[in-house]
Amino acid sequence: MLFGEGPLGPDVLLIQRSTRGRRHAGQPAFPGGGVDPGDGGPVGAALREAAEETGLDPAGVTVLSALPELYLHHSDNRVTPVVGWWHEPSAVHAASPDEVDSVERVPVSELVDPVNRFTLRHPAGFAGPAFRVRGMLVWGFTAMLLDQVLREGGLDLPWDPSREEDMPPDVLDLAARG
């Protein structure tokens, strides 16, 4: 989770995964991926993956913390969220088109705007926080983590969790692929 000071105030870096991908196709996410042998652990993996996926310069990032490992039952993955501050932002783009369709610096003000927040219902019974920002529907693990970080950081604004929407069919089709 990379936060920085953008042109519209504090923001967070999100990617839109490639719709051609095998896993989590088309989903908004934080840059990241698996730990490679030379990474030295989750922090090294996070910086390497962010550079590979978005073209950012890791030298401009101060790592603040590695959060406790989380197990995601649905995807059978263990995830260690790494939080960083982008003290020297660099240009970003979809640097790995096979993995990433687009890259966005999403202002925190847009994420906390109650107009952009709702509860998303998945036909399998999952219901959780979601955000509609920058043309993206942010849901699932990414939305849950953002929701918690914004709340714990005292940045969130009151929003109506009873405002519910069903998962759109196009998003559901992509999610069904993996």
N, C-alpha and C positions, 0 to 999 in steps of 0.2 A: 504494500500500500504506500504509494509515493505521493506525498503532499508537497505543495510548493506555493509560492506567491505568484499568481498569474495576473494577466491584465485586468481581470474582473475580481481580484481578491484571492483569498486562499482557494486552492483547487486540489483535485486528486486525479491521477493519471489512470485512465481506463482504456482497455482495448476492446474491440469487437472481434471475437474470434472468427476465423474464416468459415464461411458456410460450406466449404469443401472439406473441412476437417473431420477426422474420425471421432473425436471426443469433444463434446460440448460445442458442437458446430453452431456458429452464429451467435453465441452467447457473449454478452459483455462480461468482462473479467478484469482482474488486476493482472499486469504482466507477471509471468512466473512459469514455473514448470519443475520438472524433476531435478534432483541433485545428481550431477555428473561427478565422476571420481576426482577430477581436479578442482572442484568447487570449494572444498574444505567445509561444506555444510550448507544449511539453508540460506545464510546471508550471502555467501558467494554465489549460490545458485540464483537467488533473487536478482542480484546485480547483473549476472551474466545473461539471464533470460530477458530482463528488461532491455538490456543493450541489444540483444539479438532480435527481439520482437518490435522494438520501437526506435532503435537507433540512438537512444539517449547515451550520454557520456557518464559512466558510473563515477568518475572523479567529481562530478557536481552533486553527488548524493551523500548525505550524512545519514548513516543507519542509526535510528533511535532505539529500536528494540526488535527482538524476535519474540513473538508472542508464543504461548504454549501451543504445542502440537494439537491439532484437531483431527478427529477421524470422521470422514464423510462416508457414511454407510452406503448411500446410493451409488457412489462411484468407486467405492472400496479404495479410497485414497487417504493418505495421511498428509496433512497440510500444516506447515509452520508459517503463519503469516509474518512477514517482515515489514516493519514500519520505517519509512525513511522520510527525510526532509530534503527537498530539492533546492539546495542553497545556491546553485549555479545552473539554472535550467538551460537545456540545449534543445535544438530543434528535434522534433519527433515525427515519425511517420510509420506507416506499415512496412517495416524493414524486412519482414519475413512473410511475403504474400501467401505462402502455403499455410501459415498459421494465423495470420492477422489480416482482417479486411480494413480496419481503420483504428486510429488512435485519437483519443480525445482527452483534453485537460478540462475536467468538469468542475465548474465553480461550486464550492461548498454551498454558496447561497442558493443555487439551483437545487441541490440535493435536499436541503432543509425546507424549501418552499413547500408548504402543505398542498398546494395545487399539484405538485409533481409526485406526491406520495399516496400510496394505497396498498391494500392487501391483495395479493394475486393468488387465485385459486387454481390449483392443478387438478385435472380430473382424477388423479390417483389419490387425492385426499390431502396433499400438501397445500398449506396456505401460509404465506409469509409476506414480509414487507417487500415492496417493490418501488422502483423509481422510474419515472418517464422523463429522461433528460437527453438533450442533444440527439434526438432521433433514436435513442436506444431505450429498450425496456430492460432495466437492470433488475434481476430477480435471483432467486436461489441463494447459494452460498455467498456470492458477492454482495447481494442486497442485505443479507442477514449480518454480514460483517460490517458493512457500511453503517447500517442502522445502529448496531451496538457501539461502534467507535464514535459516531456522532452523538449518541446519547451519553456515553461515558465521558466524552470530552465536553459536555455541556453546550454543544452547538445546535442540537436539534430544536425545532419549534413544535408546538403542539400540532398534531395532525390526526385525522379521523381514520383509525384502523378498521372501522366498520364499513368504510367505503371500499367495496370489493369489486374485483373484475375477474372474469374467467381468463385463463391463459389463451391468447389468440391462437387460432389454428396454425398459422405459419410458424410461430415460435414452438408450438407443440410438435409439429412435424420435424423441425430441426432437433428438438430435444430428444425425440424418440430415436434418432440416429445414434445417440451415444452420449 
